[in-house]
């Protein structure tokens, strides 16, 4: 008996010790498998021009494709000496070297080492560029800053300042901005504004030269600069200069709470004989969401001053809403009154300009009923494991464990501005662990477990593939003879065949229902606003989820042809043209209503107004909540024991032509005529892929009407610069 009792207690003791040991090991491993995102570490580089701090440059830890790195241009003064400043953020800079290369990066013109002075708070140096440069030619300047084991590269174009009077223009831009911040001086800007009756003077989100003087001077908003406005020179020529000012603004709302905004001001200016002409002005401001009680009420989430185009998703019951704002992904659980900052490069309220750098985007792929989210971060990585790289990061947020796991990372050598135009609309993660991604003219299927990729669809035309809002269903066609409709979850494909003499074109989805049209192959036209466009005689809506794929609705209007659609709030808006003989002219838009889908939307985006902030964007909730301040949560990151990085060469490939306007890429295309037309409409430039040279600029005014316009420009494929057009 005593032995039995003793054995019992021994076993209990062993069990307790084993349980304790196992618990310690498990907790230790769990702790080690999660972490906070590492802080930003790379220095920032500026140039100093005639007393101005210009062209804030961020570092890249991978060697980038030089031809895609045309964000800024730095003027060379008469003495060819460039003054630079480095903010090392407490780091010891070991060395700085530089290279001057041809714009495509292929030819080395000069290299050397920069002598630095200063300390860990700020360092300065000077680069003397040899007089070997052609005065009218742009070159690529690459700075390599070494700190410890890390070498970061910084890119800018350089060009002889010539007759641009760029310093005078920067002076003007900075003074114009300063006056907008001073209510007592706003009358000084009256001569530069061009007020229009069509301008919207009820919103501070976008203010242009056509708005009222009061709007240009912030209305009743009393703002304070949190960061010093830094001028970025985007284009520099004798005819005009393009300059952007970027800064963070703070302002108190009606309740006295401080809110923060990212502000960008676009200026296109020209120096005349007696005055400076303001050709274009546009200011945009986007609120940095804080997720506190001031922004969450009983029936809505107030996103503040921002664009009314909101990337958001809600679960079926509408009690969990996730949305993207200013480079951050948020999720609100109404039932638990919990606001989660799912992903952000910002670490706090100190507004580190490296963390705030806005050269990335987030796309929500899927949100399940419990609140877990699949999402993609693509572009420049401000901090973390991939700091200084550009790429596509596929992530999963687990709401149960409150963790974010990176499942896949695809690096690229192209800039974010180029990459965002290379990536198509299709991004989707299936339940069985496949990631579908459109890159240029191909759709890839990537196994998230094995990291193996395959081409799912090849040789696509960019306007011949569409996807449903959730990404699950796609429709595409190689040449318009057959349209394929695929359910990416089931792997099923249904084909629609064109009749003789007809061409099919996928247009979009409303829910899971496919919208497509057909037109006669001969009905292809070009106008002032459209090139090589198929006039669709009929538009059809097909039930993609039904095995019979029955046609739910057919649209046809005598004498009218559809050229495209947009789906918004459960309605289909059709762009149309009228045909008279062989001539097509723009016609009024028509609408197909879907009441069922409109009634299904439990969560919607709307606007509200206030005296100080004017128009604000809100997400309306399906039911009322407590109205109390939500609990704020920040998830941990899961440490991957194995690399999740894969290489995909196609992500480094170029389109033929890129349109740059307002300091960013707005179009990547193989259609030269479309590129030139877009540049003309947006006061931008076209860049050729092969040489990276500007061969079209908007000081050339064109009236494009010829359907054979491409043929007129074949001689431009070599990237030669056009000086005049007859």
Phi, psi and omega in degrees: 000312181298320179297321179296317178296318181297318179298320180300312181293326177296316179297318177299316180297317178298318180298316181296315179298316179297318179297316179297315180297315179298319180297317180296315181296314181299313180296322179296315180295319179298316179299319183286340184273353178235153183202168169275155178295128179303148182289158175297143186228345187279142177292166175246140181244136173234165168244151178246121183233110176052044179086356180261143169266115186232160171057075175290118183250136177253148189275149177240129182272351175248151178288121186265160174288113188301323184295336179273349185263071183240039184295313183231163172229131183252123183286138174271121177290175183302325181276359178060029177251121179260124177264127180237155178231138178240128171261103185277352180054048175083359180271155175270117178277121181281317181196157174226124175240165181219156174225136169252121184232165170299162189297331178272000176082357187281332186243124177277122180264320182200149170216165182176183180246145181258127175276126185251153171223155181121198183222198185289348178272325179196138178231146181232152178205176183220137177244124175261114180272126182297152181280049178253358185273142173285133189298327183264006185255139174272145177232163177260127174253125180241119175261136177242113183255119182255129176222109183063233180270001184253130172241121180249140180255143182232132190241137169205151171278153174230151180200146175303131183300328177054228181263017184291334185053043186297323180297321176297321180293319177296319175304313181298314182298314181294323178290319177303313179299315182300323180292322178299334181273355184243104183300332183284346185246004190299334180297338180294343183263357187303321184290342181269339182278151179232071185302139180232144179293339181276349183288146178270109179258026179247005182222138176266356184297315176229122178234130183239180178297342181270355177280174178288161177297323178299317178296318179299332180258027168076012179056233180265004181282127179257097185261155177231133179289121176275322175239151180292129176299129180245128180279132172246121180273116185263320178221144182217117177210178182289336187275321180197165177234143175248121184228136175246138169251132179229137181195168175255133181244141171245149178203149177272138175276186183300336181266007178081009180270139182278130178235158186237148183222142166269126184239137175229130178242125180255128179233136168237115189231157178221136178270118177265186182293326185238344183207170175261131181261128174269104184279322178213144173217132177211125178243131174240144176225138181229126182288139173273110186294137182251342173070020182263187183297336179291341185251356180236121178245188181298325188236007183199162170248118182271112180272352175080208181280115181191174174296145179277002173269103187246127173276108181214159174217150177230152175286177187298326180275346178081008182268352175235123182234129173243146184208160181248134176209126177049052175074015180234149175249125180241154175221131179244121175262105185291323181298320181263358184050054184234128178251119183249126172274087189298315180214135175198145171274345180281138183256348182181207184263006184280351175055054174298125185295337177289319178288332184272356184302122190259066177236041175211167178219161179234136176236125176281124180265314187203140174227119183273179187295330181278343179114000174286149189225135165260132181210165180235133170251123180226141182125209182282132181266110188291328182201178179096194184301325183257023183308132178085001176257157170249134182183186179245119182247119179262123188231158176229128174259124178259112184288338181287312180269353183054053180226153174244129180240129173278122183263337184199141173224126179244106180281160176216157177263005180265154178291159178302319182300325177280316183300318183298335176272340177284326182283130179279186182286339186276116166219123185206137173249120180276162180295335180267016168087032176244141177250123179256132186215130175269125174233115182055245185254023180224148172251127180255148175241118187240126176282118184288342177275309184271344184064023176270139181241154176214155176280119181271318176222137181236163174055049179278150164269137188301330181263015183241024172220135177223159179223156176290165183301323179275357177082353186290322183252138176229153174225135181208165178211140179284315185221008180090354179279327178225135174248130181256134177240119188238136170265108185291340176283313182275335184081010182274141177233133178242133183255138172245125183259139179282149172285164179301132179081003182244156177235131178268148177217119173291138185246327182162193179225149166238108193067233175258005181274129184276132176252124178215170180217168174226149176217160177289137184305332181282344184272060174247128188221168172225142176227190177299332186248349184222142178235139176048053184257134177275125176275115185272125180282332185214143175240136183233149174243123185244137176286102183285335181276346181272137182297333180275346181049049183290151178278120183275327182203146176235133179243131177204135180229120183304131179080354182245148180229141181267136179248344180180172180221164165220142181251127182211128175052043176078008179239151178251121180255124186255123172278134189226158170229155174252146182246130175227107188067240176255011184253135177247133178233149179299139179235173182293153179285147175240165187226140169248118183271144174233091185296323181300316181289325178297320181288338182285338185290105178279332181240134183222160174259129178219190180230158173223169182232150174219164185294314186276309185274351181061232184284128177236149181263134179229151169257117180278136183271157183288324178224163178285143177252190183291335183083358178282158178299129183287153172288130182261133186230139174237119183286160172273160175260137176278130176280123178278127180284335177238153181296140177250012183274133173230152179262135175225107186300327184294338178287347177260004182275154181256151161282172182287322186221142178234139177254121176255129177209141179056033175083012180211164176279127180248350181201136169238126187205160172264355183266106182298318181298317179297321179295313181294320179297316179297318179297320180294318181291328186254012179056048182237198180229156175250134180246131177276141184297316193291325184238348180071021180265149174282118178243004173212133177225155191283001172283354169266119181262129184236146169243097188271114179229341185285129175294342181259028186302324180303322183293334180289346188241016182299329181290352181272352185298335178281002175083016179292147182278132177273127175260330179206155179228128177273000000 
